[in-house]
Amino acid sequence: MTEDLFDDPRLTTMGLLFEAHEGLVGKLEPVWQKSGLSGLDLNAMMRLSRSPEQRLRMSDLAAQTALSTSGITRLVDRLQRAGLVRRESFPGDRRATYAVLTPDGAERLEQVLPDYLATIERWFTGLLTPEQLDGLLTGLRVIRDAVHPDAAAHD
């Protein structure tokens, strides 16, 4: 192998992305843990909170969180046992099941969001100029839409 192969900017780009992701998770994890949630819990609950009537079909929630059918079932089971989410069937379609954020779930989000947003601001968005942040969001959407098109429909 040649030295040039190891200097490929694509490797640098991926390395930086992985390092940034791991670093951000390390900064955010204490916020999740303090609230008794995991990152997956918080992600699912925030997606529900930002959806009409604070509810999503289980299949849509799975697509948005990049979880399998069994993975989203286990996650919703755990959140339901904690009283943060409930399941509802759809009256016109018995096959469709919805995950719905409960009032306790909304309250938990209201408790965690100030620290979560402050941590995001400190270690991520606040480090970038408005132009850099806008470019990053645009680029991330392009990549997300290509590699995970099911999630794009629910942006």
Order of alpha helices (4+ residues) and beta strands (2+ residues): alpha-alpha-alpha-beta-alpha-alpha-beta-beta-alpha-alpha-alpha
